[in-house]
Amino acid sequence: MSNKNFGFHTEADEVATYFENEIKGKTVLITGCTWGGLGAEAARVVAKHHAGLVIVAGRKQEALDDTIQKIKAETPSANLRPLIIDLASLESVRHAAAEVNAYSEPIDVLINNAAIMASPYHTTKDGFEAQFGTNHIGPFLFTNLILPKVLASKTGAPRIVNVSSVGHIFSPIRFDDPFFDNGKSYQKWTSYGQSKTANMLFARELSNRYKSKGLTAFSLHPGGINTNLARDVKPEELMTPMKDYDGEAVDWRNLEFKTIPEGTSTHIVAAFDPKIASDSGAYLDDCQIAMDHAKPYAKDDTQAEKLWALSEKIVGQKF
């Protein structure tokens, strides 16, 4: 059970202050660390609250340099290390994983934060539909390649956090056609939904497979936040009611947006709250375990296992 005082408006800094002893000295790797997004805010906050090393990962060196410079301006003693990774390229993912595996430090916490949302149809460098490829396949491969480094955590309680979304309500995993018939039947929100369901099922399966080795894994919905993630979404799209996978109307018009600090607070709870360890595999929302907010297909262990097998087939490697 998480701190019951934490909720919708709680900011990441407040959570990190509360869990400072859990953050202190840990090596934390966060993907998607461009300034102005949730990954960079998570990095800023854990660096400020005395993480031992924060590895800021992203596609572009200059974006990482910018994030590092801004964090150091606030916390000069922050120990930060950039890592170049393009999750839309399996070659880049393997290269980044090899770099991490060569570090002297084990990884205590991995936050898979990077994503794209509701983008027009395009493919990754390996030819996969881009949302599923970038939001799930890239992180699946990266996480598994560095898993020995995570399991080597000296804390004995390593954590993996997958940033999912309420958007998972738009689609389960389309096992028969995950890539939308090479784009012929593509729908961007269905595709986003599938990728976010994948983030949740991946956290469950990691937990199921490695709980005995001390690993805990969580997924979460950060909230509706105006970041560059929404660059492909026109405001008028959110004015039109949509239907979720079960045909229920989803009305975004009354959606209350969160600030970036509010949107990152659930990352920090999922990554550091010791009290939720027994709920490994769960989904969080507004800083709390929120399994009732998860669609049945997104918390189904049979689907989680099936997704793992499909993902192995796609990357051509068994884990």
N, C-alpha and C positions, 0 to 999 in steps of 0.2 A: 504494500500500500504506500503510495507516494505521499508526500506532505500535502495534507488536504487543504492547506491554505493557498497552494499554487493553483492557478487557473488560467483563464483566457488572457488576462492582461498582465500576467507575471512576465517579467523580463529575464533574459538569459543571465544577466549580471547578478540578479537576486538569487537565482537558483545556484549559480556558481559560488556565490558567497556562502550559501547554506552548505554546499558540498565541497568546500575548499579543501578539507582534509582528504577527500577522495580524489581530488584532481592533482594535488601536490605531488610533484616528482614523476608523474606518469608521462609516457610517450604516447602521443595522440596523433593519428593520421586522419586528415579530413580532405575529402575530394570536393572539387567545385569551389575553390577559394578566391573567386574574383570579388574585389571590394564592392560592397553594395548588395551582396547576397548573403544567404544564411550561413554558408560555409565559412566565409571570412569573419562573420560575426561570432560564430562558434570558436574559431581560432583566436580571435581577439580576446574573448572572455576567458578561455582556458589558459591562455598565455598570461593574462593579467592575474589569474588566481593560481599561479605558480606550477603549471604543468612543467615537467622536466624538459620536454622537447615537443614542439608542435610541428608536424610535417604538413605543410600547406601544398596541396596538389591541385593541378589545373593544366589546361592545355597550353597556355601562353606564358613564357618566361616573364614578359614585361608586366602582365597582370599579377603574377605572383610577387614580383619585385615591389610592385605598388602596394600590395596587401602587407607584405613584410615591413616596408618602410612605415606604413601607417600604424601598424601594431607597435612597432619599436618606438614611435613618437610618443605613444602612451605608456608603454612598458619597456623602457630601455634594456632591462635585463632579460627580456624574452629570448628564449632559445628557439629559433625558427629555422626550418630547412625547406627549401622548395623541392618539389617533385613534379616533373613534367609527365602528364598522362593524358592521352586522348582516348576516352572510353569508346569512341566510335571506330577505333582501329585496334584489332587484336594484337598487331605487331607492337604498337605503342604500349598497350597494356602489359604485354610480356616483358618489354624493355623496362618499364617502370617497376614491375614486380621483381625483376632481377636486381635492380638498383636497391630496392627495399631489403631484399634478402641478403644483400652485401653489407647492410648497416651493422654496426656492432650492437645496437640496442634492439631488444625485442619490442614489439608493438603491443601496448596495453589496451588501447581503444582505437577501433577503426570506425569512422563515420562516413558511410557511403551517401554523400549528400548531392553530388552533381547530377543534373538531369536536364532534359529538354521537355517542352510541353506543347501538345496540340499543334505540332508543326506540320506544314504541308508535306505531302509524301516525298521522301527522299531515302536514300540508303546509306548505310555505313560504308567504310572503305572495303569491308568484306562482303558487301552486297546484302546485308540484312536490313529489313525495315528499320528506320533510324530510331524511333522511340523505344521499341523493344530492344534493339541493339545497344543503344547508348545507356538506357535507364536500367536494363537488367543484364544483358549478355556480357557487356564490358565489366561491370561490377562483379558479376558471378565469377568470371575468369580471374580478375585481379584478386578478389578475396580468397579464392581457393589457392592461387599461386603463393600468396603470402601467409596462408593460414598457419604453417609451421612456426612462423615468426610471431604470430599472434598467440598461439598456444604456448609459446615459450615465455610469455609474460611472467615476470617475477612475482606479480601480485597473486598469481594462482587463480585469478578471476578475470580473465580477459573479456572484453565486450565488443560486439559488432552491432552497429546501429544502421538500419536502412531507412532513409527518408522516403516515405511513401506519400500517400495523399488520400483525401476523401474521394478523389477522382477514381479510385479503384472501383467505385460503385458502377462505373460505366461498362465494365467487362471482366469476365473471368479469363483464364488463359484459353486461347483458341487453339487447343492442341492439334486440331486437324488442319489449321491454316493460320499459324502465328504471324505470317508475313503478308496477309491480305492479298493472296494470289498475285504476288509481285506488284502490288499497288492497285490492281484492277478493282478491288472491292474496298479500297481504303476509306476509313472514316477516322479523322484525327482524334476525336474524343474517345472512340472505342479503343483506338490504339494506345492512347495515353492511359486509359483505364486498365488495359491488359498489362502494361508495363508496371503500373503501380500495384496491381494485384501480385505481380511477380515479386516485387520488393518485399511484400508481406509474407508470401509463401517461402521465399528464400530465407528470410529470418527464422521462420518456423523450422525449416529443414536443417539449417545450421545448428539450431538449438537441439533438435532431436538427435542429430548425429554426434554432436560434440559436447553435450551437457556433461557426460561422464568425465570429460577432460577439463571441466571447470568453465567452459565457455558459456556465456549468456549472450543472447541476441534478441533484438527488438526491432520493430518497425514503428513508424509514427506518421501522423498528419500534422504538419507544422501550422496549418491555418491558411486562410486566404491572405496573401501578402503581395503587394505591388513590388515585384522585383523584375529584373530583366528576363526572368524565366517566362514571363507572360508576353514576350515581344511578338509572338505570332497570334496572339488573341486580341481581336478587336472588341472594344468595350460593348458594342451593340450585340455581340454574340452572347454576352452574359445577360442581356436584357430579354433574351428569348428563352422561355422555359424549355428544359430538355427532359428526356426520359432516361432513367437509369436502366440497368440491365433487366430489372424485374418489371419495367414499364411504369414505375412510380415517377411522378413529376418531380423534377429537381428545379427549384426556382432560386436562381442566384441573385435575383434583384434585391433581396433583403440581406445579402451576405455582408456581414460586418468584417471589414479588413483588419488585419493585425499589422503592427509596425514590425520592422526587422528584428529588434530586440525581443518583442513578444513572440515572433515566429520562430525564434531560435531557442526559446526556453525549454521546449519539449525535447530538443536534441540533448540538452545538458542533463535533464532528468533521466532520459533513456540511457545516456552514456555513463552516468555516475551515481545514481541513486542506489545505495546498497540494499534498501528495503524491497526493491522490486525484483531482485535476483531470482526469487522463487517463481516469478511469473515469466521466466524466459520463454521467448517465442511470441510474446503478446504484442499488441498494437496499442499505441498511446495517442492521446489527443488532449490538448489543453493541459499538458503536464501530468495527466493521470492515465492509468491503464483503462482502456476503453474498448474492450472486446465486443461490447454490444453495438459499437459503431462500425464494426467490420462485417462485411457481407459474409454469409456462410461459406461461399467458395474461396474466400480469402483467408480462412482459418481452418481449411480442410487439410489434414495431414496426408491424405491419399493424393490430393492434387499437388501438395508440396513435393512429395516424393517423385511424382510423375514429371513435374517441372524440372527437377534436378536432372533426371534422365534426359529430358529433351534438351536442356542447356548443355549437358556434356556432349550430346550428339552434335549440337550446333558448333561448339568450339573444338570438337574433335579430340577431346581429352577426358579421361575418366578421373574422378577424384574420390 
